[in-house]
Amino acid sequence: MTRPLAAVTGLLLVLSAPAARAQATPPPAQPAPAPAPGAQEKPPEPTTEGLGLDLTEEAKKPAPSTVAVPSDKVKDAPVLDEQSLVEDDRVKSIQRKVFLKTHRFELLPTIFVSVNDPYYSKWGGALRGSFFLSDTLAVAVHASIYDLLPTDDVRTAKANFQSRIFYSVPKWSVLGAVEWSPIYGKATIFNSIIHFDGFILAGLGALWSDTSSTPLDSKNPGGPTRGPHIAGEFGIGLRFMTTDWLAVNIALIDTAYVDQPAGTNKGAVQNILALNAGISLFFPFRSTGRESE
């Protein structure tokens, strides 16, 4: 009974295998129908799987239009080379001088007081005229008059120590000088820009003192006198320009000369270290560097 059943089952399996293969084979692809005459062909669908992007609308957008530039405007347009572009992009951190002194005349009245004599303060007034050969170099003539003012140390020395003080008494001086201005800058004070320069001053001339009229021979009062003393000066200062023609001037100047004070037969080098302050007037009034401001 078992053998006939197994034979029948194997026969059924052999007969059903071709039918299963026929069902698993996909049907052949049908050709796409030809488009009708006059109909617009539809673009193919995107075949990229998983992206889901449809770029057909982007393809339909028109290309950007270009505007034609007239030939006359192209001809008049400036041509910039590489050097011009570099100069335009360069940051000008150091500007040109605004206050220039070349070929200008400076008239400087000042007042001064000595700061190095503990017994007699020398004070007075001075007038200096300068002509600038260049912006940093000038030649000047400097004239001064002097007066003496004794301090409390003189009375103390005479009353307590019975000291006798020999001192020189300058009257006036005239010196020729050379001024050099190597420093120039700007400062902001109370939201205002002030230009300034620093200068060095050196000169040589003559100084007349109280003993200049003393006769060389005490036995011959009508004979030749000592006359003026050779003097030299050296100083440093600052000049603050408020306008094109007006400046405030501050300087520390040392004037040296050889004198033999009355009552002594010994000569010595005398020094007048004085603090000077004054106002400078410039001619012509307008600076030629104002255009660069």
Protein Blocks (a to p, Z undefined) as FASTA:
>chain_A
ZZmmmmmmmmmmmmmmmmmmmmmpccdddddddddehiacdddddfbghklpafklmmmp
ccdddddddfklmmmpccddfklmmmmmpccfbccdfbdcehiacddddddddfkbfkbc
cddddddddddfblkbccddddddddddddfklmmmmmmnopacdddddfbdcddddddd
fbccdddeehiacdddddddddddddddfklmpcfblklmmlccebjadddddddddddd
fblmbccdddddddddddddehiabdcddddddddddddddddfbdfklmmZZ
